[in-house]
Amino acid sequence: MKKRKSLDSETFAIIEAALKEFKDHGRVLTVTCPHCGSLVEVKAAGSEIFEMKCDCGYFNDTLKGI
């Protein structure tokens, strides 16, 4: 079983901001990864499932039940 990584408050805030922009605009416009500077991309993979990614891989994850 894959161990879930713990999130610091900065990372959690970035995830929340990216999801809000995605829900408001259908895409992320301004939220960037602090490690590589690329946009944090979000796409829907189901009704309550979202996939996130950035160029360096820091935000490569699937969010479920949010």
FENWOPE-V923464 format. One record per pair of residues at least 24 apart in sequence whose ideal C-beta (glycine too) atoms are under 6 Angstrom apart, sorted by the first residue. I is the first residue (numbers start at 0). J is the second residue. D is the distance in whole Angstrom. If there is no record, write none. Layout:
i: {I:I}
j: {J:J}
d: {D:D}
//
This chain:
i: {17:32:32}
j: {41:57:58}
d: {5:6:6}
//
